[in-house]
């Protein structure tokens, strides 16, 4: 509900982006590294409850559209 109140239309992409960015911040690494590890390890996909592996460029572009 919070995301829709902020006029986010692609909720799934936003959730995927948030998971990827928070993981990168928590592990003190880059979005590219998190994306490559998600591609490499199927257990991580299951843990994150995602079925589509993000790439760094779409995640960065999607998040950059929104103000903090």
Biopython code that builds the backbone (N, CA, C, O; Angstrom):
import numpy as np
from Bio.PDB.StructureBuilder import StructureBuilder

atoms = [
    (1, "UNK", "N", (0.821, -1.193, 0.000)),
    (1, "UNK", "CA", (0.000, 0.000, 0.000)),
    (1, "UNK", "C", (0.868, 1.260, 0.000)),
    (1, "UNK", "O", (0.518, 2.264, -0.621)),
    (2, "UNK", "N", (1.987, 1.198, 0.693)),
    (2, "UNK", "CA", (2.855, 2.371, 0.762)),
    (2, "UNK", "C", (3.412, 2.695, -0.618)),
    (2, "UNK", "O", (3.450, 3.854, -1.029)),
    (3, "UNK", "N", (3.841, 1.660, -1.325)),
    (3, "UNK", "CA", (4.399, 1.884, -2.660)),
    (3, "UNK", "C", (3.356, 2.425, -3.629)),
    (3, "UNK", "O", (3.658, 3.298, -4.444)),
    (4, "UNK", "N", (2.145, 1.920, -3.548)),
    (4, "UNK", "CA", (1.102, 2.421, -4.447)),
    (4, "UNK", "C", (0.703, 3.850, -4.090)),
    (4, "UNK", "O", (0.312, 4.621, -4.967)),
    (5, "UNK", "N", (0.798, 4.206, -2.819)),
    (5, "UNK", "CA", (0.482, 5.585, -2.438)),
    (5, "UNK", "C", (1.532, 6.561, -2.969)),
    (5, "UNK", "O", (1.257, 7.750, -3.128)),
    (6, "UNK", "N", (2.727, 6.057, -3.240)),
    (6, "UNK", "CA", (3.792, 6.888, -3.827)),
    (6, "UNK", "C", (3.779, 6.842, -5.349)),
    (6, "UNK", "O", (4.714, 7.308, -6.000)),
    (7, "UNK", "N", (2.716, 6.279, -5.910)),
    (7, "UNK", "CA", (2.489, 6.194, -7.362)),
    (7, "UNK", "C", (3.511, 5.314, -8.080)),
    (7, "UNK", "O", (3.909, 5.605, -9.208)),
    (8, "UNK", "N", (3.929, 4.242, -7.418)),
    (8, "UNK", "CA", (4.802, 3.259, -8.052)),
    (8, "UNK", "C", (3.913, 2.288, -8.804)),
    (8, "UNK", "O", (3.052, 1.640, -8.208)),
    (9, "UNK", "N", (4.114, 2.185, -10.099)),
    (9, "UNK", "CA", (3.264, 1.328, -10.920)),
    (9, "UNK", "C", (3.798, -0.095, -11.028)),
    (9, "UNK", "O", (3.018, -1.046, -11.067)),
    (10, "UNK", "N", (5.103, -0.247, -11.075)),
    (10, "UNK", "CA", (5.718, -1.574, -11.196)),
    (10, "UNK", "C", (6.166, -2.040, -9.803)),
    (10, "UNK", "O", (7.338, -1.930, -9.440)),
    (11, "UNK", "N", (5.218, -2.554, -9.048)),
    (11, "UNK", "CA", (5.474, -2.956, -7.667)),
    (11, "UNK", "C", (6.510, -4.074, -7.598)),
    (11, "UNK", "O", (7.410, -4.031, -6.760)),
    (12, "UNK", "N", (6.391, -5.070, -8.469)),
    (12, "UNK", "CA", (7.329, -6.198, -8.432)),
    (12, "UNK", "C", (8.758, -5.750, -8.708)),
    (12, "UNK", "O", (9.693, -6.220, -8.059)),
    (13, "UNK", "N", (8.931, -4.854, -9.657)),
    (13, "UNK", "CA", (10.273, -4.345, -9.954)),
    (13, "UNK", "C", (10.812, -3.546, -8.785)),
    (13, "UNK", "O", (12.006, -3.610, -8.492)),
    (14, "UNK", "N", (9.960, -2.801, -8.116)),
    (14, "UNK", "CA", (10.398, -2.017, -6.961)),
    (14, "UNK", "C", (10.838, -2.934, -5.824)),
    (14, "UNK", "O", (11.867, -2.690, -5.194)),
    (15, "UNK", "N", (10.074, -3.976, -5.561)),
    (15, "UNK", "CA", (10.435, -4.913, -4.496)),
    (15, "UNK", "C", (11.749, -5.613, -4.828)),
    (15, "UNK", "O", (12.612, -5.768, -3.964)),
    (16, "UNK", "N", (11.894, -6.030, -6.069)),
    (16, "UNK", "CA", (13.130, -6.669, -6.510)),
    (16, "UNK", "C", (14.310, -5.713, -6.386)),
    (16, "UNK", "O", (15.391, -6.119, -5.961)),
    (17, "UNK", "N", (14.118, -4.469, -6.745)),
    (17, "UNK", "CA", (15.180, -3.471, -6.648)),
    (17, "UNK", "C", (15.564, -3.205, -5.198)),
    (17, "UNK", "O", (16.746, -3.093, -4.874)),
    (18, "UNK", "N", (14.576, -3.105, -4.338)),
    (18, "UNK", "CA", (14.846, -2.862, -2.922)),
    (18, "UNK", "C", (15.619, -4.027, -2.313)),
    (18, "UNK", "O", (16.575, -3.815, -1.568)),
    (19, "UNK", "N", (15.213, -5.246, -2.624)),
    (19, "UNK", "CA", (15.925, -6.415, -2.111)),
    (19, "UNK", "C", (17.380, -6.428, -2.577)),
    (19, "UNK", "O", (18.291, -6.712, -1.801)),
    (20, "UNK", "N", (17.579, -6.117, -3.848)),
    (20, "UNK", "CA", (18.931, -6.122, -4.411)),
    (20, "UNK", "C", (19.794, -5.026, -3.787)),
    (20, "UNK", "O", (20.944, -5.273, -3.424)),
    (21, "UNK", "N", (19.253, -3.837, -3.665)),
    (21, "UNK", "CA", (20.025, -2.719, -3.128)),
    (21, "UNK", "C", (20.324, -2.903, -1.645)),
    (21, "UNK", "O", (21.447, -2.657, -1.206)),
    (22, "UNK", "N", (19.342, -3.328, -0.876)),
    (22, "UNK", "CA", (19.588, -3.548, 0.548)),
    (22, "UNK", "C", (20.611, -4.657, 0.780)),
    (22, "UNK", "O", (21.421, -4.573, 1.703)),
    (23, "UNK", "N", (20.576, -5.685, -0.049)),
    (23, "UNK", "CA", (21.567, -6.750, 0.075)),
    (23, "UNK", "C", (22.955, -6.218, -0.232)),
    (23, "UNK", "O", (23.912, -6.534, 0.475)),
    (24, "UNK", "N", (23.072, -5.416, -1.275)),
    (24, "UNK", "CA", (24.367, -4.830, -1.618)),
    (24, "UNK", "C", (24.879, -3.927, -0.498)),
    (24, "UNK", "O", (26.068, -3.942, -0.181)),
    (25, "UNK", "N", (23.993, -3.149, 0.093)),
    (25, "UNK", "CA", (24.392, -2.267, 1.191)),
    (25, "UNK", "C", (24.802, -3.087, 2.408)),
    (25, "UNK", "O", (25.823, -2.801, 3.034)),
    (26, "UNK", "N", (24.019, -4.097, 2.746)),
    (26, "UNK", "CA", (24.294, -4.919, 3.919)),
    (26, "UNK", "C", (25.620, -5.653, 3.786)),
    (26, "UNK", "O", (26.372, -5.760, 4.755)),
    (27, "UNK", "N", (25.910, -6.158, 2.592)),
    (27, "UNK", "CA", (27.150, -6.903, 2.369)),
    (27, "UNK", "C", (28.315, -5.999, 1.969)),
    (27, "UNK", "O", (29.425, -6.475, 1.735)),
    (28, "UNK", "N", (28.057, -4.698, 1.891)),
    (28, "UNK", "CA", (29.082, -3.728, 1.525)),
    (28, "UNK", "C", (29.730, -4.084, 0.186)),
    (28, "UNK", "O", (30.953, -4.152, 0.064)),
    (29, "UNK", "N", (28.885, -4.306, -0.798)),
    (29, "UNK", "CA", (29.332, -4.686, -2.133)),
    (29, "UNK", "C", (28.518, -3.920, -3.172)),
    (29, "UNK", "O", (27.766, -3.010, -2.826)),
    (30, "UNK", "N", (28.665, -4.280, -4.416)),
    (30, "UNK", "CA", (27.970, -3.566, -5.485)),
    (30, "UNK", "C", (26.710, -4.313, -5.915)),
    (30, "UNK", "O", (26.534, -5.494, -5.617)),
    (31, "UNK", "N", (25.851, -3.600, -6.613)),
    (31, "UNK", "CA", (24.634, -4.200, -7.158)),
    (31, "UNK", "C", (25.003, -5.246, -8.211)),
    (31, "UNK", "O", (24.338, -6.275, -8.325)),
    (32, "UNK", "N", (26.055, -4.983, -8.974)),
    (32, "UNK", "CA", (26.509, -5.928, -9.993)),
    (32, "UNK", "C", (26.894, -7.267, -9.373)),
    (32, "UNK", "O", (26.572, -8.322, -9.919)),
    (33, "UNK", "N", (27.582, -7.226, -8.234)),
    (33, "UNK", "CA", (27.990, -8.454, -7.569)),
    (33, "UNK", "C", (26.781, -9.240, -7.066)),
    (33, "UNK", "O", (26.727, -10.461, -7.209)),
    (34, "UNK", "N", (25.823, -8.546, -6.484)),
    (34, "UNK", "CA", (24.617, -9.214, -5.989)),
    (34, "UNK", "C", (23.863, -9.862, -7.140)),
    (34, "UNK", "O", (23.396, -10.995, -7.023)),
    (35, "UNK", "N", (23.745, -9.146, -8.248)),
    (35, "UNK", "CA", (23.050, -9.693, -9.415)),
    (35, "UNK", "C", (23.774, -10.918, -9.967)),
    (35, "UNK", "O", (23.126, -11.894, -10.345)),
    (36, "UNK", "N", (25.089, -10.884, -10.018)),
    (36, "UNK", "CA", (25.834, -12.037, -10.537)),
    (36, "UNK", "C", (25.721, -13.236, -9.607)),
    (36, "UNK", "O", (25.656, -14.375, -10.070)),
    (37, "UNK", "N", (25.696, -12.995, -8.320)),
    (37, "UNK", "CA", (25.538, -14.098, -7.371)),
    (37, "UNK", "C", (24.140, -14.701, -7.444)),
    (37, "UNK", "O", (23.975, -15.912, -7.292)),
    (38, "UNK", "N", (23.143, -13.869, -7.672)),
    (38, "UNK", "CA", (21.785, -14.384, -7.830)),
    (38, "UNK", "C", (21.674, -15.245, -9.084)),
    (38, "UNK", "O", (20.958, -16.247, -9.087)),
    (39, "UNK", "N", (22.372, -14.867, -10.138)),
    (39, "UNK", "CA", (22.373, -15.676, -11.360)),
    (39, "UNK", "C", (23.071, -17.014, -11.138)),
    (39, "UNK", "O", (22.670, -18.038, -11.691)),
    (40, "UNK", "N", (24.113, -16.988, -10.328)),
    (40, "UNK", "CA", (24.933, -18.169, -10.113)),
    (40, "UNK", "C", (24.289, -19.200, -9.185)),
    (40, "UNK", "O", (24.421, -20.404, -9.405)),
    (41, "UNK", "N", (23.603, -18.736, -8.165)),
    (41, "UNK", "CA", (23.127, -19.633, -7.110)),
    (41, "UNK", "C", (21.597, -19.655, -7.053)),
    (41, "UNK", "O", (20.965, -18.649, -6.731)),
    (42, "UNK", "N", (21.026, -20.789, -7.363)),
    (42, "UNK", "CA", (19.556, -20.939, -7.364)),
    (42, "UNK", "C", (18.977, -20.907, -5.949)),
    (42, "UNK", "O", (17.812, -20.555, -5.766)),
    (43, "UNK", "N", (19.779, -21.270, -4.953)),
    (43, "UNK", "CA", (19.298, -21.237, -3.571)),
    (43, "UNK", "C", (19.039, -19.792, -3.121)),
    (43, "UNK", "O", (18.123, -19.527, -2.343)),
    (44, "UNK", "N", (19.851, -18.879, -3.619)),
    (44, "UNK", "CA", (19.627, -17.471, -3.288)),
    (44, "UNK", "C", (18.323, -16.960, -3.885)),
    (44, "UNK", "O", (17.607, -16.179, -3.257)),
    (45, "UNK", "N", (18.021, -17.401, -5.093)),
    (45, "UNK", "CA", (16.744, -17.009, -5.704)),
    (45, "UNK", "C", (15.571, -17.483, -4.870)),
    (45, "UNK", "O", (14.589, -16.765, -4.680)),
    (46, "UNK", "N", (15.691, -18.706, -4.376)),
    (46, "UNK", "CA", (14.623, -19.253, -3.539)),
    (46, "UNK", "C", (14.533, -18.495, -2.215)),
    (46, "UNK", "O", (13.436, -18.222, -1.727)),
    (47, "UNK", "N", (15.682, -18.157, -1.637)),
    (47, "UNK", "CA", (15.719, -17.422, -0.381)),
    (47, "UNK", "C", (15.083, -16.040, -0.534)),
    (47, "UNK", "O", (14.333, -15.597, 0.337)),
    (48, "UNK", "N", (15.383, -15.367, -1.632)),
    (48, "UNK", "CA", (14.830, -14.040, -1.883)),
    (48, "UNK", "C", (13.400, -14.079, -2.402)),
    (48, "UNK", "O", (12.740, -13.046, -2.517)),
    (49, "UNK", "N", (12.927, -15.286, -2.713)),
    (49, "UNK", "CA", (11.571, -15.484, -3.226)),
    (49, "UNK", "C", (11.341, -14.688, -4.512)),
    (49, "UNK", "O", (10.338, -13.994, -4.673)),
    (50, "UNK", "N", (12.311, -14.818, -5.418)),
    (50, "UNK", "CA", (12.189, -14.180, -6.724)),
    (50, "UNK", "C", (12.420, -15.232, -7.793)),
    (50, "UNK", "O", (13.118, -16.221, -7.570)),
    (51, "UNK", "N", (11.834, -15.011, -8.940)),
    (51, "UNK", "CA", (12.017, -15.953, -10.031)),
    (51, "UNK", "C", (12.738, -15.332, -11.215)),
    (51, "UNK", "O", (13.158, -16.045, -12.127)),
    (52, "UNK", "N", (12.887, -14.018, -11.212)),
    (52, "UNK", "CA", (13.581, -13.324, -12.280)),
    (52, "UNK", "C", (14.846, -12.683, -11.715)),
    (52, "UNK", "O", (14.794, -11.964, -10.717)),
    (53, "UNK", "N", (15.962, -12.944, -12.350)),
    (53, "UNK", "CA", (17.229, -12.396, -11.881)),
    (53, "UNK", "C", (17.402, -10.980, -12.424)),
    (53, "UNK", "O", (17.346, -10.769, -13.635)),
    (54, "UNK", "N", (17.611, -10.014, -11.538)),
    (54, "UNK", "CA", (17.780, -8.643, -12.009)),
    (54, "UNK", "C", (19.199, -8.412, -12.521)),
    (54, "UNK", "O", (20.131, -9.129, -12.158)),
    (55, "UNK", "N", (19.339, -7.412, -13.359)),
    (55, "UNK", "CA", (20.666, -6.946, -13.727)),
    (55, "UNK", "C", (20.856, -5.575, -13.093)),
    (55, "UNK", "O", (19.887, -4.924, -12.701)),
    (56, "UNK", "N", (22.079, -5.150, -12.997)),
    (56, "UNK", "CA", (22.376, -3.923, -12.261)),
    (56, "UNK", "C", (21.818, -2.675, -12.936)),
    (56, "UNK", "O", (21.345, -1.766, -12.253)),
    (57, "UNK", "N", (21.865, -2.617, -14.242)),
    (57, "UNK", "CA", (21.443, -1.400, -14.945)),
    (57, "UNK", "C", (19.949, -1.120, -14.772)),
    (57, "UNK", "O", (19.592, 0.000, -14.408)),
    (58, "UNK", "N", (19.055, -2.097, -15.017)),
    (58, "UNK", "CA", (17.628, -1.789, -14.802)),
    (58, "UNK", "C", (17.288, -1.449, -13.347)),
    (58, "UNK", "O", (16.435, -0.601, -13.088)),
    (59, "UNK", "N", (17.950, -2.106, -12.412)),
    (59, "UNK", "CA", (17.694, -1.802, -10.993)),
    (59, "UNK", "C", (18.102, -0.366, -10.697)),
    (59, "UNK", "O", (17.343, 0.381, -10.079)),
    (60, "UNK", "N", (19.288, 0.021, -11.131)),
    (60, "UNK", "CA", (19.767, 1.384, -10.884)),
    (60, "UNK", "C", (18.893, 2.423, -11.576)),
    (60, "UNK", "O", (18.576, 3.457, -10.989)),
    (61, "UNK", "N", (18.504, 2.154, -12.817)),
    (61, "UNK", "CA", (17.655, 3.096, -13.541)),
    (61, "UNK", "C", (16.285, 3.222, -12.899)),
    (61, "UNK", "O", (15.736, 4.321, -12.815)),
    (62, "UNK", "N", (15.730, 2.109, -12.448)),
    (62, "UNK", "CA", (14.403, 2.140, -11.841)),
    (62, "UNK", "C", (14.416, 2.932, -10.539)),
    (62, "UNK", "O", (13.532, 3.757, -10.305)),
    (63, "UNK", "N", (15.397, 2.693, -9.703)),
    (63, "UNK", "CA", (15.474, 3.389, -8.417)),
    (63, "UNK", "C", (15.793, 4.864, -8.602)),
    (63, "UNK", "O", (15.338, 5.693, -7.814)),
    (64, "UNK", "N", (16.562, 5.206, -9.621)),
    (64, "UNK", "CA", (16.939, 6.606, -9.821)),
    (64, "UNK", "C", (15.756, 7.500, -10.196)),
    (64, "UNK", "O", (15.856, 8.724, -10.108)),
    (65, "UNK", "N", (14.659, 6.911, -10.605)),
    (65, "UNK", "CA", (13.465, 7.699, -10.961)),
    (65, "UNK", "C", (12.767, 8.300, -9.749)),
    (65, "UNK", "O", (11.978, 9.235, -9.888)),
    (66, "UNK", "N", (13.048, 7.777, -8.574)),
    (66, "UNK", "CA", (12.329, 8.201, -7.372)),
    (66, "UNK", "C", (13.210, 9.048, -6.474)),
    (66, "UNK", "O", (14.421, 8.846, -6.379)),
    (67, "UNK", "N", (12.568, 9.999, -5.819)),
    (67, "UNK", "CA", (13.281, 10.861, -4.876)),
    (67, "UNK", "C", (13.311, 10.185, -3.517)),
    (67, "UNK", "O", (12.376, 9.468, -3.158)),
    (68, "UNK", "N", (14.381, 10.407, -2.754)),
    (68, "UNK", "CA", (14.456, 9.796, -1.410)),
    (68, "UNK", "C", (13.451, 10.366, -0.449)),
    (68, "UNK", "O", (13.400, 9.950, 0.708)),
]
sb = StructureBuilder()
sb.init_structure("model")
sb.init_model(0)
sb.init_chain("A")
sb.init_seg("    ")
for serial, (resi, resn, name, xyz) in enumerate(atoms, 1):
    if name == "N":
        sb.init_residue(resn, " ", resi, " ")
    sb.init_atom(name, np.array(xyz, "f"), 0.0, 1.0, " ", f" {name:<3s}", serial, name[0])
structure = sb.get_structure()
